[in-house]
Amino acid sequence: MSEEKSVSDMILEKDTKGLSEHMKKGIKNYLQSDQYATFLKAMGKLHNYSPKNIQLLLSQNKNISMVAGFNTWKKDFQRTVNKGEKSLKIWMPFTVKQKDENGKIKLDDQGKPITFTGFKLGSVFDVSQTNGKDIPKALYELSETKEDYQDLYRSLRATLQESQIDIEWKNLPEAKGYYSPTENKIVLKSGLSSTHTIKTILHEMAHSRLHKDGSFDKLSEAYKLQELQAESIAYVVSNHFGIDTGAYSFGYLASWSDDKKGLSDFESQLSIIQSEAKKIIDTVDAKLEKIKEKGTIENTFENKFSSFKQSKTDKEVGNNLSQNLGKANGL
């Protein structure tokens, strides 16, 4: 029985316990570099979703890109779900107030209801299952123009400056860049292309957030874990911004154990990667939006000023022409 079929059966039977166990066992598939890249690529598109939900969505649709509920598509995007489409399932939290044996709601020391959070299956649809108004291009989707890369670089630099981290350029012999915890700065190799500059900053930014007290012994397991985390976060964020990630590789995955403890640790790492990538994406998106808005305002002002100068020039030309015509006609 295929994975897709077994997942479909469990969803149909509402076997949430079996589905959860199936997903837990299936995590070992992502120890393969190509499967891992697919997972991280989906994370870049769905950075607000947990690793468990990304895994569940991928098990139902390998080409998942943008999901929302039935009413959200209709209300927020003016799109409708195609007739006959099957919903995709995700884990959704719900909160329940605890009750005592008499059916009364339990209260804590402050008199507030005691609650617990559980998870149930909810429904969403991928954009490919809908039709209607075109999805507007997201602000963060790069067009690979010089201006777009400059705006993204400014957004990343502004994000780093919030942590008092500077960027410095040097003629490095081999590495594209590194993060120095002692000097709290990222050093980049002079002459990097726009794409490599952004990807290197993202990699070193991840180190600056997670590994200030990390290992520098390249043979240690700790160092391998640090590199996997940094490279994975850079991959997720790069995908979010539409930067080419074809050259990425995840060699350190090969050393990961696929026993019970290893898979549990790996699952924890996916949560760390998702959490940090989401924080970076949300922060940089906000900075990028401000920069884009500022650019729009400045462009609007310049256009108005240019129009004013042009109209003034046209008026002056018109007056001069009238005066010359008047002289020629003896007026």
Wavefront OBJ file of the C-alpha trace (Angstrom):
o trace
v 0.000 0.000 0.000
v 1.423 3.415 -0.941
v 2.029 6.162 1.599
v -0.564 8.393 -0.080
v -3.173 5.589 0.083
v -2.500 4.718 3.712
v -2.639 8.376 4.730
v -5.908 8.787 2.817
v -7.378 5.742 4.536
v -6.435 6.969 7.998
v -7.875 10.408 7.253
v -11.081 8.843 5.958
v -11.346 6.669 9.056
v -10.420 9.621 11.294
v -7.674 7.478 12.793
v -5.725 10.388 14.274
v -3.632 8.144 16.514
v -2.590 5.924 13.609
v -1.949 8.945 11.413
v 0.263 10.546 14.055
v 2.286 7.343 14.437
v 2.589 6.967 10.651
v 3.942 10.513 10.343
v 6.415 9.888 13.159
v 7.827 6.832 11.391
v 7.825 8.663 8.058
v 10.197 11.331 9.350
v 13.132 9.046 8.454
v 12.365 9.634 4.753
v 13.726 13.161 5.182
v 17.162 11.823 6.055
v 17.574 11.495 2.277
v 18.982 14.730 0.854
v 16.434 15.149 -1.974
v 13.475 14.447 0.315
v 14.907 16.806 2.907
v 15.234 19.570 0.291
v 11.605 19.024 -0.740
v 10.547 19.363 2.884
v 12.527 22.580 3.402
v 11.228 24.029 0.143
v 7.659 23.488 1.356
v 8.645 25.059 4.684
v 9.751 28.188 2.818
v 6.287 28.485 1.272
v 4.399 27.491 4.414
v 6.617 28.969 7.133
v 3.664 29.586 9.457
v 2.925 25.867 9.619
v 4.552 23.387 11.986
v 6.899 20.665 10.659
v 4.220 18.075 11.482
v 1.658 19.885 9.334
v 4.131 20.401 6.489
v 4.902 16.690 6.557
v 1.177 15.846 6.587
v 0.451 18.222 3.696
v 3.325 16.817 1.619
v 2.020 13.293 2.176
v -1.220 14.403 0.499
v 0.175 16.726 -2.183
v 3.872 16.699 -3.151
v 3.495 20.035 -4.971
v 1.909 21.979 -2.131
v 2.479 25.734 -2.422
v -0.173 27.872 -0.709
v -3.040 26.631 1.438
v -6.060 28.183 3.124
v -9.485 27.181 4.372
v -12.580 27.168 2.153
v -13.966 30.432 3.547
v -10.561 32.141 3.630
v -10.091 31.541 -0.099
v -13.501 33.053 -0.737
v -13.351 35.999 1.675
v -9.711 37.076 1.547
v -8.700 36.063 -1.982
v -11.988 36.130 -3.951
v -11.334 32.574 -5.095
v -13.580 29.519 -4.924
v -12.651 25.872 -4.456
v -13.118 23.836 -7.633
v -16.131 21.521 -7.613
v -15.269 18.000 -6.519
v -11.932 18.871 -4.887
v -10.944 16.858 -1.811
v -9.715 18.884 1.115
v -6.214 18.477 2.522
v -6.001 17.739 6.222
v -3.856 19.487 8.811
v -3.595 19.290 12.581
v -5.594 22.104 14.191
v -5.477 22.957 17.916
v -8.552 23.142 20.095
v -8.913 24.099 23.737
v -11.107 22.304 26.275
v -11.997 23.417 29.797
v -11.396 20.679 32.338
v -14.330 19.541 34.466
v -14.555 17.672 37.760
v -16.598 14.522 38.442
v -19.694 16.682 38.936
v -19.348 18.360 35.570
v -18.189 21.686 36.982
v -15.326 23.563 35.333
v -12.091 23.300 37.304
v -10.483 26.571 38.352
v -6.868 27.369 39.156
v -5.593 29.357 42.173
v -6.503 32.621 40.434
v -10.036 31.516 39.684
v -9.417 30.992 35.971
v -10.637 27.871 34.129
v -8.069 25.085 33.796
v -7.724 24.143 30.146
v -5.787 21.731 27.974
v -5.020 21.883 24.269
v -5.620 18.996 21.911
v -5.365 18.542 18.162
v -7.915 17.473 15.578
v -7.914 17.252 11.794
v -9.046 20.371 9.930
v -9.475 21.096 6.223
v -7.535 23.351 3.845
v -7.136 23.556 0.064
v -4.091 24.284 -2.065
v -4.233 27.230 -4.470
v -4.133 24.724 -7.351
v -7.548 23.490 -6.192
v -9.132 26.930 -6.533
v -10.047 29.446 -9.215
v -10.927 33.128 -9.317
v -9.072 36.380 -8.870
v -5.329 36.215 -9.587
v -3.132 35.878 -6.522
v -1.182 39.142 -6.205
v 2.587 38.790 -6.302
v 3.904 38.720 -2.773
v 6.077 41.615 -1.709
v 8.933 39.265 -0.885
v 9.002 37.489 -4.262
v 12.160 38.718 -5.956
v 12.233 39.527 -9.651
v 16.023 39.035 -9.621
v 16.544 42.684 -10.476
v 19.392 44.703 -9.017
v 16.891 46.822 -7.074
v 15.192 43.778 -5.520
v 18.484 42.324 -4.302
v 19.511 45.718 -2.908
v 16.210 46.007 -1.029
v 16.582 42.498 0.400
v 20.189 43.206 1.407
v 19.070 46.396 3.195
v 16.343 44.426 4.983
v 18.803 41.768 6.130
v 21.315 44.388 7.258
v 18.607 46.234 9.218
v 17.602 42.941 10.868
v 21.212 42.266 11.884
v 21.672 45.797 13.191
v 18.875 45.167 15.701
v 21.283 42.680 17.308
v 24.243 45.082 16.876
v 25.748 42.773 14.240
v 27.821 44.479 11.546
v 28.647 43.289 8.033
v 32.225 43.565 6.807
v 33.798 42.668 3.461
v 37.270 41.095 3.166
v 39.418 39.222 0.656
v 38.861 35.789 2.170
v 40.965 32.942 0.709
v 38.326 30.195 0.640
v 35.147 30.610 2.654
v 32.339 32.819 1.350
v 31.897 34.223 4.819
v 31.828 33.580 8.545
v 30.288 34.854 11.761
v 32.613 36.035 14.529
v 30.960 35.711 17.978
v 33.759 37.622 19.713
v 33.419 40.630 17.397
v 29.699 40.055 16.774
v 30.003 40.608 13.045
v 29.517 38.766 9.766
v 32.454 38.851 7.373
v 31.739 38.328 3.662
v 34.132 37.528 0.858
v 34.649 40.481 -1.473
v 33.314 40.015 -4.992
v 30.434 37.647 -4.198
v 27.481 37.689 -6.581
v 24.161 39.103 -5.353
v 22.732 35.612 -4.906
v 25.730 34.272 -2.976
v 25.815 37.418 -0.842
v 22.209 36.923 0.282
v 22.599 33.176 0.873
v 25.840 33.642 2.817
v 24.297 36.336 5.002
v 21.351 34.040 5.766
v 23.682 31.149 6.659
v 25.800 33.300 8.961
v 22.727 35.001 10.405
v 21.503 31.566 11.500
v 24.854 30.947 13.205
v 24.623 34.315 14.950
v 21.192 33.431 16.340
v 21.869 29.845 17.398
v 25.608 29.256 17.788
v 27.266 32.142 19.620
v 28.761 29.596 21.998
v 29.081 26.899 19.349
v 31.865 24.514 18.400
v 34.608 25.397 15.928
v 35.934 21.835 15.732
v 34.952 20.756 12.219
v 35.242 17.088 13.150
v 32.858 17.303 16.107
v 29.218 16.233 15.994
v 28.249 19.606 17.456
v 29.833 21.408 14.497
v 28.039 19.145 12.000
v 24.723 19.889 13.696
v 25.422 23.632 13.618
v 26.156 23.514 9.888
v 23.029 21.482 9.151
v 20.902 23.965 11.099
v 22.443 27.033 9.445
v 22.324 25.590 5.928
v 18.729 24.406 6.415
v 17.536 27.780 7.705
v 19.291 29.573 4.841
v 17.628 27.163 2.393
v 14.142 27.770 3.822
v 14.482 31.556 3.852
v 16.096 31.628 0.388
v 13.172 29.649 -0.996
v 10.745 32.029 0.646
v 12.327 34.942 -1.223
v 12.548 33.037 -4.497
v 16.342 32.759 -4.533
v 17.790 29.823 -6.484
v 18.735 26.985 -4.118
v 19.848 24.404 -6.695
v 23.444 24.388 -5.453
v 22.557 23.536 -1.835
v 23.556 20.166 -0.402
v 23.017 18.582 2.994
v 25.978 16.260 3.396
v 25.732 16.182 7.189
v 22.410 14.316 6.912
v 24.338 11.155 6.010
v 25.790 10.945 9.511
v 22.394 11.135 11.198
v 21.245 7.965 12.921
v 17.856 6.560 11.883
v 17.249 4.741 15.178
v 14.504 5.821 17.573
v 16.627 8.357 19.464
v 18.186 9.705 16.267
v 14.783 10.255 14.655
v 13.492 11.936 17.804
v 16.497 14.292 17.782
v 16.008 14.923 14.065
v 12.361 15.805 14.638
v 13.444 18.294 17.300
v 15.932 19.834 14.855
v 13.179 20.345 12.284
v 11.208 22.304 14.886
v 14.248 24.500 15.644
v 14.835 25.109 11.926
v 11.181 25.997 11.328
v 11.039 28.297 14.348
v 14.203 30.232 13.472
v 13.376 30.426 9.764
v 9.921 31.795 10.595
v 11.388 34.470 12.890
v 13.850 35.577 10.212
v 11.194 35.563 7.468
v 8.681 37.548 9.529
v 11.281 40.134 10.571
v 12.836 40.568 7.126
v 9.413 40.677 5.452
v 8.428 43.579 7.723
v 11.670 45.452 6.972
v 11.286 44.791 3.258
v 7.739 46.120 3.287
v 8.882 49.396 4.854
v 11.715 49.757 2.337
v 9.357 49.064 -0.572
v 6.798 51.540 0.779
v 9.480 54.186 1.217
v 10.652 53.568 -2.339
v 7.101 53.910 -3.647
v 6.615 57.212 -1.815
v 9.938 58.546 -3.102
v 9.118 57.447 -6.646
v 5.698 59.099 -6.406
v 7.304 62.346 -5.225
v 9.919 62.223 -7.979
v 7.240 61.566 -10.602
v 5.179 64.496 -9.351
v 8.253 66.733 -9.247
v 9.226 65.653 -12.763
v 5.692 66.346 -13.968
v 5.791 69.753 -12.304
v 9.140 70.572 -13.932
v 7.856 69.329 -17.274
v 4.646 71.347 -17.064
v 6.625 74.420 -16.025
v 9.003 73.894 -18.952
v 6.070 73.418 -21.324
v 4.491 76.610 -20.018
v 7.730 78.569 -20.469
v 8.137 77.186 -23.983
v 4.567 78.140 -24.750
v 5.038 81.705 -23.462
v 8.269 82.142 -25.393
v 6.627 80.803 -28.524
v 3.685 83.193 -28.118
v 6.004 86.147 -27.595
v 8.063 85.264 -30.680
v 4.953 84.806 -32.781
v 3.644 88.128 -31.509
v 6.820 89.930 -32.499
v 6.774 88.296 -35.906
v 3.198 89.504 -36.456
v 3.921 92.989 -35.121
v 1.746 92.547 -32.006
l 1 2 3 4 5 6 7 8 9 10 11 12 13 14 15 16 17 18 19 20 21 22 23 24 25 26 27 28 29 30 31 32 33 34 35 36 37 38 39 40 41 42 43 44 45 46 47 48 49 50 51 52 53 54 55 56 57 58 59 60 61 62 63 64 65 66 67 68 69 70 71 72 73 74 75 76 77 78 79 80 81 82 83 84 85 86 87 88 89 90 91 92 93 94 95 96 97 98 99 100 101 102 103 104 105 106 107 108 109 110 111 112 113 114 115 116 117 118 119 120 121 122 123 124 125 126 127 128 129 130 131 132 133 134 135 136 137 138 139 140 141 142 143 144 145 146 147 148 149 150 151 152 153 154 155 156 157 158 159 160 161 162 163 164 165 166 167 168 169 170 171 172 173 174 175 176 177 178 179 180 181 182 183 184 185 186 187 188 189 190 191 192 193 194 195 196 197 198 199 200 201 202 203 204 205 206 207 208 209 210 211 212 213 214 215 216 217 218 219 220 221 222 223 224 225 226 227 228 229 230 231 232 233 234 235 236 237 238 239 240 241 242 243 244 245 246 247 248 249 250 251 252 253 254 255 256 257 258 259 260 261 262 263 264 265 266 267 268 269 270 271 272 273 274 275 276 277 278 279 280 281 282 283 284 285 286 287 288 289 290 291 292 293 294 295 296 297 298 299 300 301 302 303 304 305 306 307 308 309 310 311 312 313 314 315 316 317 318 319 320 321 322 323 324 325 326 327 328 329 330 331
